[in-house]
Amino acid sequence: HDGAPSALMVNVGSAPGEHAILDGAPPAGEPFYHVENEKAGKQIVAHRREQRRKKESVQSGPSSVFERMKAKKLPTVKVVLRADVQGSAEAVKETLEELSTKKVRVEVIFNGVGAINENDVKLAHAGGAIIVGFSVKPVGKAAQAAEAEGVKIHTFDVIYEAADTITEIMLDQLEPEYIEREQGAAEVRALFPIPRLGMVCGSRVIKGSITRNSTIRVKREGKLIHTGKITSLRVFKDDVKEVKDGFECGIVVDGLTEVEPGDVLEAFELEAQRSSLD
């Protein structure tokens, strides 16, 4: 069922007509999901209601955001899904795919009922997918095959936990964002061209510290001249990891050729942080 239903009918228990959980008045043709207990039924209803609300909020014109994303080359988390009953399988599939954002999408490439088996592992390996089991476990040699093929298997009994784990996997698909962290500055006092090293800037640290991992901005009277990584940091003839305020050192900056005494070397590091899905 591809539409946004106004109601979800869930039959609870094995006896016909024992009772049902209704999320509003069911229209003709609405699917009827069978689950084993009332807890599972309520879980499906709650998530379908929430996902329906999200879907309605992002729809614009004849195509949904998810449909438009399919046409773009976005990082994709592919999923082979197994669940204990068809109703749960459909609900989990919808929940996972609706986690898709403008940066990363989720695609369930197979959705079936029953335990996780070796064929699921083969399919996941061929499609570059992970396996998600909802209220089911691997059987036979499935777990062994998954380990051999490098296929990840995630099993859950609660739909919220499945959504949280897939969200974490989605975040791992994104390139990190970098924040600039200021470290310190040094003033160039003298220049020593050395063939095997390059232009050594004899400098005095005037603020904070300079580290071997620093990136350097070379400035002259406030104007940016060059930016590059430190390739050598020495105190006298010794390679060092850090030079602090007030001490002198020799600094070589990758690609730096135009430098003069009095230039300022501003040191900073780029700190990686996790991107957001928004």
FILO-430088 format. One line per field, with one value per residue: residue number from 0; x, y, z of N, C-alpha, C in turn. Coordinates in steps of 0.02 Angstrom, whole numbers. Layout:
residues N
i: [NUM; ...]
nX: [X; ...]
nY: [Y; ...]
nZ: [Z; ...]
caX: [X; ...]
caY: [Y; ...]
caZ: [Z; ...]
cX: [X; ...]
cY: [Y; ...]
cZ: [Z; ...]
END
This chain:
residues 278
i: [0; 1; 2; 3; 4; 5; 6; 7; 8; 9; 10; 11; 12; 13; 14; 15; 16; 17; 18; 19; 20; 21; 22; 23; 24; 25; 26; 27; 28; 29; 30; 31; 32; 33; 34; 35; 36; 37; 38; 39; 40; 41; 42; 43; 44; 45; 46; 47; 48; 49; 50; 51; 52; 53; 54; 55; 56; 57; 58; 59; 60; 61; 62; 63; 64; 65; 66; 67; 68; 69; 70; 71; 72; 73; 74; 75; 76; 77; 78; 79; 80; 81; 82; 83; 84; 85; 86; 87; 88; 89; 90; 91; 92; 93; 94; 95; 96; 97; 98; 99; 100; 101; 102; 103; 104; 105; 106; 107; 108; 109; 110; 111; 112; 113; 114; 115; 116; 117; 118; 119; 120; 121; 122; 123; 124; 125; 126; 127; 128; 129; 130; 131; 132; 133; 134; 135; 136; 137; 138; 139; 140; 141; 142; 143; 144; 145; 146; 147; 148; 149; 150; 151; 152; 153; 154; 155; 156; 157; 158; 159; 160; 161; 162; 163; 164; 165; 166; 167; 168; 169; 170; 171; 172; 173; 174; 175; 176; 177; 178; 179; 180; 181; 182; 183; 184; 185; 186; 187; 188; 189; 190; 191; 192; 193; 194; 195; 196; 197; 198; 199; 200; 201; 202; 203; 204; 205; 206; 207; 208; 209; 210; 211; 212; 213; 214; 215; 216; 217; 218; 219; 220; 221; 222; 223; 224; 225; 226; 227; 228; 229; 230; 231; 232; 233; 234; 235; 236; 237; 238; 239; 240; 241; 242; 243; 244; 245; 246; 247; 248; 249; 250; 251; 252; 253; 254; 255; 256; 257; 258; 259; 260; 261; 262; 263; 264; 265; 266; 267; 268; 269; 270; 271; 272; 273; 274; 275; 276; 277]
nX: [42; 40; -4; -51; -124; -283; -316; -263; -275; -258; -250; -256; -187; -225; -355; -494; -559; -539; -495; -463; -347; -380; -338; -422; -562; -577; -546; -619; -532; -417; -264; -250; -166; -87; -37; 54; 26; -50; 39; 133; 47; 2; 123; 152; 43; 67; 187; 155; 63; 144; 240; 156; 118; 241; 265; 160; 197; 310; 276; 260; 178; 154; 250; 336; 461; 546; 530; 583; 714; 760; 795; 915; 1092; 1127; 1208; 1170; 1088; 1069; 952; 919; 778; 704; 563; 452; 315; 203; 139; 221; 338; 303; 275; 399; 480; 423; 446; 588; 625; 570; 654; 741; 832; 874; 1008; 1051; 983; 872; 851; 752; 793; 749; 613; 551; 467; 509; 650; 822; 921; 1046; 1031; 985; 1100; 1184; 1114; 1122; 1260; 1288; 1215; 1270; 1218; 1149; 1087; 932; 846; 687; 619; 664; 795; 961; 975; 1035; 1182; 1190; 1239; 1374; 1408; 1382; 1480; 1594; 1576; 1575; 1457; 1344; 1236; 1091; 984; 822; 691; 612; 540; 582; 716; 773; 756; 838; 966; 983; 983; 1105; 1192; 1165; 1219; 1353; 1378; 1404; 1519; 1638; 1619; 1721; 1796; 1880; 2013; 2095; 2268; 2393; 2524; 2667; 2810; 2906; 3080; 3202; 3271; 3311; 3364; 3363; 3417; 3365; 3257; 3186; 3121; 3169; 3091; 3152; 3087; 2990; 2882; 2738; 2615; 2506; 2533; 2634; 2611; 2669; 2572; 2504; 2414; 2464; 2435; 2504; 2536; 2553; 2565; 2431; 2376; 2333; 2453; 2492; 2440; 2470; 2523; 2626; 2785; 2902; 2961; 3068; 3178; 3326; 3425; 3337; 3195; 3031; 2872; 2794; 2798; 2802; 2732; 2845; 2960; 3091; 3102; 3123; 3029; 2954; 2848; 2736; 2752; 2781; 2860; 2873; 2913; 2945; 3051; 2964; 2840; 2689; 2651; 2511; 2441; 2335; 2217; 2117; 1974; 1886; 1712; 1557; 1441; 1273; 1109; 1016]
nY: [-59; 104; 229; 361; 301; 328; 255; 117; -53; -180; -345; -436; -576; -753; -798; -779; -619; -583; -462; -293; -161; 1; 141; 260; 279; 145; 148; 80; -57; -45; -113; -258; -297; -432; -473; -544; -506; -382; -280; -275; -238; -110; -43; -43; 32; 156; 195; 198; 302; 410; 410; 434; 563; 630; 604; 672; 800; 826; 809; 880; 944; 833; 734; 649; 694; 587; 513; 603; 605; 481; 499; 561; 549; 494; 456; 294; 188; 24; -106; -272; -345; -439; -506; -561; -573; -526; -402; -334; -330; -245; -127; -98; -84; 31; 124; 128; 169; 295; 366; 427; 567; 728; 711; 578; 421; 284; 121; -17; -163; -291; -374; -479; -620; -720; -817; -758; -806; -899; -861; -731; -671; -685; -605; -480; -460; -454; -341; -240; -216; -205; -320; -324; -389; -412; -460; -585; -709; -755; -911; -1082; -1079; -945; -836; -867; -862; -727; -664; -709; -648; -516; -453; -355; -396; -345; -360; -337; -307; -206; -72; 61; 52; -7; 97; 195; 136; 123; 258; 297; 226; 290; 416; 383; 375; 500; 630; 697; 854; 999; 1092; 1240; 1256; 1371; 1384; 1453; 1576; 1628; 1733; 1772; 1779; 1759; 1688; 1530; 1449; 1281; 1148; 1010; 1024; 1141; 1309; 1367; 1442; 1541; 1567; 1648; 1599; 1686; 1679; 1567; 1404; 1309; 1164; 1005; 954; 1061; 1174; 1309; 1482; 1606; 1772; 1941; 2098; 2086; 2032; 1887; 1772; 1641; 1470; 1320; 1152; 1112; 1047; 1024; 1044; 1115; 1129; 1201; 1073; 973; 874; 917; 902; 1006; 1182; 1308; 1468; 1603; 1534; 1493; 1429; 1324; 1327; 1240; 1263; 1183; 1210; 1344; 1485; 1622; 1722; 1831; 1911; 1961; 1923; 1841; 1685; 1599; 1474; 1332; 1198; 1078; 1014; 867; 837; 752; 751; 818; 749; 836]
nZ: [0; -53; -20; 100; 231; 312; 417; 518; 524; 639; 677; 825; 900; 876; 857; 750; 729; 861; 929; 876; 836; 801; 707; 688; 574; 464; 288; 136; 65; 141; 206; 314; 456; 538; 699; 840; 972; 1083; 1120; 1015; 913; 953; 947; 810; 763; 827; 768; 632; 632; 671; 566; 458; 486; 471; 336; 273; 305; 229; 97; -63; -194; -336; -312; -181; -57; -37; -155; -247; -204; -245; -375; -368; -342; -199; -42; 14; 127; 117; 145; 194; 246; 374; 460; 593; 564; 429; 446; 538; 461; 353; 424; 485; 372; 312; 414; 420; 289; 287; 365; 282; 221; 149; 132; 153; 105; 144; 89; 73; 8; 5; 78; 192; 273; 411; 478; 475; 341; 245; 111; 123; 170; 58; -33; 30; 30; -108; -142; -67; 61; 229; 353; 431; 564; 630; 774; 743; 717; 657; 568; 546; 451; 435; 515; 521; 385; 361; 437; 370; 245; 278; 307; 396; 529; 609; 744; 814; 935; 960; 877; 886; 924; 812; 719; 778; 769; 629; 597; 654; 571; 451; 478; 479; 344; 298; 251; 365; 452; 469; 598; 633; 743; 836; 874; 900; 870; 776; 751; 609; 613; 549; 395; 326; 196; 159; 65; 75; 156; 129; 138; 288; 421; 537; 690; 821; 946; 982; 1035; 1116; 1057; 941; 846; 782; 700; 653; 543; 442; 424; 331; 360; 308; 364; 398; 284; 194; 140; 114; 138; 223; 272; 415; 385; 446; 611; 721; 861; 879; 822; 842; 809; 855; 941; 986; 1014; 1131; 1186; 1185; 1154; 1035; 867; 720; 575; 443; 309; 205; 32; 46; -15; -36; 85; 221; 345; 490; 447; 500; 570; 582; 677; 663; 692; 606; 662; 656; 650; 677; 544; 522; 489; 443]
caX: [0; 86; -33; -48; -190; -314; -325; -223; -311; -212; -282; -214; -202; -238; -426; -525; -603; -531; -504; -419; -328; -396; -312; -471; -610; -542; -578; -621; -469; -360; -235; -264; -105; -95; 20; 44; 1; -74; 96; 160; -3; 4; 186; 145; -4; 98; 237; 122; 33; 198; 269; 107; 122; 302; 257; 116; 230; 362; 251; 251; 160; 137; 302; 360; 533; 580; 530; 630; 781; 779; 824; 980; 1143; 1140; 1229; 1111; 1092; 1026; 932; 882; 737; 665; 523; 416; 250; 200; 121; 281; 384; 281; 282; 470; 503; 401; 481; 658; 632; 550; 709; 779; 835; 902; 1079; 1059; 920; 869; 815; 743; 797; 711; 571; 521; 447; 545; 717; 875; 954; 1105; 1013; 983; 1170; 1208; 1082; 1150; 1329; 1285; 1185; 1302; 1167; 1151; 1027; 894; 797; 641; 591; 690; 866; 992; 970; 1083; 1249; 1183; 1284; 1442; 1416; 1384; 1547; 1641; 1565; 1578; 1389; 1321; 1168; 1065; 919; 785; 624; 576; 548; 620; 787; 792; 761; 897; 1027; 989; 1002; 1177; 1225; 1158; 1268; 1419; 1386; 1418; 1586; 1639; 1627; 1782; 1794; 1947; 2032; 2155; 2319; 2440; 2555; 2739; 2835; 2967; 3136; 3256; 3256; 3367; 3348; 3400; 3394; 3324; 3198; 3149; 3133; 3159; 3074; 3173; 3029; 2978; 2811; 2715; 2548; 2484; 2585; 2636; 2622; 2691; 2512; 2470; 2411; 2489; 2417; 2558; 2508; 2599; 2525; 2360; 2354; 2350; 2503; 2497; 2415; 2498; 2539; 2696; 2820; 2957; 2960; 3129; 3212; 3395; 3426; 3292; 3124; 2988; 2800; 2761; 2838; 2755; 2740; 2907; 3017; 3109; 3102; 3126; 2967; 2948; 2778; 2731; 2737; 2795; 2922; 2874; 2906; 2993; 3053; 2908; 2777; 2661; 2628; 2454; 2433; 2269; 2202; 2050; 1946; 1829; 1654; 1506; 1391; 1204; 1068; 970]
caY: [0; 160; 293; 377; 280; 365; 208; 56; -107; -231; -400; -460; -644; -801; -811; -731; -568; -578; -390; -257; -93; 44; 210; 297; 239; 116; 153; 18; -75; -36; -177; -282; -329; -480; -478; -596; -481; -313; -235; -266; -201; -39; -16; -31; 87; 219; 215; 216; 368; 460; 413; 466; 635; 654; 600; 726; 865; 837; 804; 943; 930; 764; 686; 657; 707; 523; 496; 647; 585; 422; 519; 591; 503; 508; 398; 253; 130; -29; -152; -334; -346; -498; -496; -621; -575; -478; -336; -302; -319; -185; -69; -83; -59; 100; 164; 136; 209; 364; 400; 459; 640; 756; 693; 505; 386; 214; 81; -88; -198; -353; -372; -545; -648; -780; -809; -736; -866; -889; -825; -660; -648; -679; -547; -420; -453; -433; -274; -192; -200; -235; -360; -307; -438; -387; -516; -648; -719; -796; -984; -1119; -1051; -875; -792; -884; -835; -654; -646; -723; -601; -448; -425; -340; -416; -310; -387; -295; -326; -142; -34; 121; 35; -16; 164; 229; 106; 142; 328; 300; 202; 344; 468; 359; 383; 570; 655; 739; 926; 1019; 1155; 1267; 1270; 1413; 1359; 1504; 1614; 1640; 1786; 1753; 1823; 1750; 1636; 1486; 1401; 1218; 1109; 950; 1042; 1198; 1372; 1363; 1506; 1548; 1604; 1649; 1591; 1746; 1668; 1497; 1356; 1282; 1092; 973; 941; 1124; 1206; 1378; 1539; 1656; 1838; 1999; 2158; 2066; 2003; 1816; 1759; 1569; 1423; 1253; 1111; 1110; 985; 1016; 1088; 1097; 1173; 1187; 1019; 920; 875; 921; 899; 1068; 1238; 1352; 1540; 1628; 1495; 1499; 1366; 1327; 1301; 1234; 1257; 1153; 1254; 1414; 1511; 1695; 1738; 1882; 1925; 2002; 1888; 1805; 1618; 1583; 1401; 1307; 1129; 1065; 960; 835; 821; 717; 792; 805; 726; 889]
caZ: [0; -60; 1; 171; 254; 367; 473; 516; 558; 663; 712; 879; 920; 822; 848; 704; 758; 933; 933; 830; 855; 745; 710; 651; 535; 406; 223; 97; 34; 186; 225; 381; 479; 593; 744; 890; 1036; 1082; 1124; 948; 874; 972; 923; 739; 754; 847; 719; 569; 641; 670; 500; 414; 500; 440; 264; 251; 314; 179; 29; -98; -264; -352; -291; -113; -51; -45; -227; -282; -185; -282; -438; -355; -318; -129; -3; 28; 171; 90; 198; 185; 306; 394; 519; 613; 529; 373; 470; 565; 406; 317; 467; 494; 308; 304; 464; 402; 229; 300; 398; 229; 221; 88; 129; 151; 103; 164; 40; 89; -57; 12; 137; 196; 337; 430; 506; 431; 315; 204; 50; 142; 173; -11; -63; 61; 6; -178; -148; -23; 110; 295; 367; 490; 585; 680; 811; 714; 725; 604; 576; 506; 446; 414; 552; 499; 317; 365; 462; 316; 190; 302; 307; 464; 547; 667; 763; 861; 954; 968; 815; 900; 925; 742; 689; 806; 741; 558; 596; 666; 510; 403; 495; 459; 272; 282; 262; 425; 446; 504; 634; 642; 812; 839; 921; 920; 816; 782; 707; 574; 629; 500; 346; 313; 143; 164; 8; 88; 195; 101; 172; 360; 451; 606; 718; 894; 961; 1018; 1062; 1117; 1040; 873; 849; 720; 659; 637; 477; 452; 381; 331; 349; 305; 378; 401; 221; 188; 88; 99; 187; 212; 331; 437; 365; 493; 669; 757; 908; 860; 773; 865; 790; 915; 928; 1006; 1039; 1166; 1187; 1212; 1131; 965; 830; 648; 547; 371; 289; 138; -24; 61; -46; -27; 155; 241; 417; 511; 433; 557; 555; 625; 679; 682; 674; 584; 703; 622; 691; 639; 509; 540; 433; 423]
cX: [44; 59; -23; -116; -217; -325; -280; -259; -261; -251; -233; -235; -219; -311; -456; -571; -596; -536; -453; -404; -338; -370; -359; -517; -577; -580; -578; -554; -408; -332; -248; -203; -120; -31; 3; 16; -16; -16; 125; 112; -1; 68; 182; 99; 29; 149; 206; 91; 87; 229; 222; 110; 183; 295; 215; 150; 283; 338; 240; 237; 148; 188; 324; 434; 571; 584; 579; 702; 805; 813; 894; 1028; 1162; 1169; 1167; 1129; 1043; 1014; 898; 844; 700; 626; 482; 349; 248; 183; 180; 331; 367; 291; 355; 498; 485; 438; 553; 666; 614; 600; 750; 775; 864; 976; 1091; 990; 927; 826; 812; 740; 762; 675; 535; 505; 485; 615; 767; 914; 1013; 1090; 1008; 1053; 1198; 1179; 1112; 1221; 1330; 1261; 1217; 1256; 1185; 1087; 996; 843; 753; 604; 609; 766; 894; 983; 1022; 1151; 1247; 1233; 1356; 1456; 1421; 1452; 1599; 1637; 1568; 1511; 1367; 1249; 1148; 995; 888; 718; 580; 591; 588; 695; 813; 803; 823; 961; 1037; 1008; 1077; 1216; 1221; 1210; 1338; 1431; 1409; 1492; 1585; 1643; 1687; 1773; 1867; 1959; 2098; 2203; 2366; 2469; 2629; 2759; 2901; 3022; 3192; 3238; 3319; 3348; 3393; 3374; 3348; 3261; 3154; 3167; 3116; 3147; 3097; 3124; 3028; 2902; 2789; 2646; 2533; 2542; 2578; 2649; 2641; 2632; 2476; 2467; 2427; 2458; 2474; 2527; 2562; 2557; 2451; 2335; 2378; 2396; 2501; 2465; 2443; 2511; 2613; 2726; 2881; 2951; 3020; 3147; 3285; 3394; 3376; 3222; 3082; 2915; 2764; 2812; 2789; 2777; 2807; 2969; 3028; 3113; 3112; 3065; 2972; 2875; 2775; 2712; 2753; 2862; 2928; 2860; 2961; 2995; 2997; 2840; 2754; 2634; 2573; 2440; 2363; 2264; 2130; 2024; 1884; 1773; 1600; 1456; 1321; 1166; 1021; 996]
cY: [62; 226; 305; 361; 322; 320; 148; 3; -161; -283; -427; -530; -689; -814; -759; -683; -561; -505; -357; -188; -49; 114; 253; 250; 211; 125; 86; 6; -67; -104; -193; -322; -374; -482; -525; -570; -407; -263; -221; -226; -127; -6; 2; 29; 154; 242; 233; 286; 422; 466; 445; 542; 665; 657; 658; 794; 879; 831; 873; 928; 856; 713; 701; 671; 643; 503; 539; 628; 525; 440; 548; 537; 522; 447; 360; 196; 78; -82; -214; -345; -412; -483; -559; -628; -519; -408; -298; -286; -255; -122; -48; -55; 15; 146; 179; 180; 282; 400; 440; 535; 663; 738; 618; 473; 314; 177; 9; -126; -265; -351; -439; -566; -712; -765; -788; -797; -848; -851; -750; -631; -638; -617; -482; -407; -427; -362; -222; -169; -229; -276; -336; -361; -409; -446; -583; -649; -756; -870; -1018; -1087; -977; -829; -804; -856; -759; -630; -655; -671; -528; -413; -415; -362; -380; -339; -345; -327; -264; -98; 31; 108; 24; 51; 201; 202; 125; 216; 336; 277; 255; 399; 448; 366; 453; 586; 700; 812; 946; 1088; 1177; 1284; 1309; 1385; 1413; 1540; 1623; 1696; 1763; 1804; 1818; 1692; 1597; 1435; 1340; 1171; 1050; 965; 1094; 1261; 1365; 1432; 1505; 1594; 1602; 1645; 1649; 1737; 1593; 1450; 1336; 1207; 1065; 960; 1004; 1137; 1280; 1425; 1590; 1724; 1892; 2062; 2143; 2034; 1931; 1805; 1686; 1529; 1354; 1217; 1118; 1043; 973; 1067; 1068; 1151; 1155; 1130; 963; 928; 874; 918; 965; 1119; 1289; 1425; 1559; 1592; 1504; 1431; 1378; 1292; 1298; 1222; 1233; 1206; 1327; 1435; 1587; 1712; 1787; 1887; 1974; 1971; 1849; 1738; 1600; 1507; 1382; 1233; 1124; 1003; 932; 824; 790; 765; 775; 782; 780; 926]
cZ: [0; -34; 75; 201; 311; 427; 463; 557; 576; 701; 763; 898; 862; 809; 802; 741; 832; 955; 888; 858; 795; 757; 668; 613; 473; 341; 188; 65; 78; 206; 298; 404; 538; 634; 801; 956; 1031; 1084; 1055; 905; 889; 947; 849; 727; 770; 795; 652; 574; 636; 601; 450; 423; 466; 364; 238; 256; 261; 107; -1; -171; -274; -327; -220; -114; -63; -118; -265; -266; -225; -348; -430; -331; -247; -96; 19; 76; 145; 143; 170; 250; 314; 457; 533; 577; 477; 397; 498; 510; 368; 359; 475; 429; 299; 352; 443; 340; 240; 345; 347; 234; 155; 79; 121; 146; 125; 113; 62; 23; -55; 78; 142; 267; 350; 455; 453; 407; 271; 139; 64; 144; 103; -44; -35; 37; -66; -185; -104; 33; 179; 303; 432; 504; 639; 711; 779; 723; 665; 619; 531; 509; 425; 449; 531; 430; 318; 389; 407; 260; 212; 302; 380; 473; 611; 683; 818; 877; 962; 908; 826; 898; 854; 708; 713; 776; 668; 552; 607; 604; 455; 415; 475; 384; 252; 294; 324; 408; 489; 536; 646; 715; 813; 892; 945; 860; 830; 733; 676; 589; 578; 454; 330; 259; 149; 111; 25; 129; 162; 139; 247; 387; 524; 641; 794; 905; 1005; 1048; 1061; 1104; 967; 880; 781; 672; 637; 562; 489; 400; 387; 314; 351; 310; 372; 338; 216; 128; 66; 156; 172; 277; 350; 416; 410; 549; 713; 807; 905; 808; 790; 837; 853; 894; 942; 1030; 1069; 1164; 1219; 1188; 1056; 933; 756; 619; 471; 354; 217; 85; -13; 31; -34; 46; 174; 317; 435; 494; 494; 533; 605; 620; 699; 663; 651; 621; 669; 672; 646; 606; 536; 478; 407; 362]
END
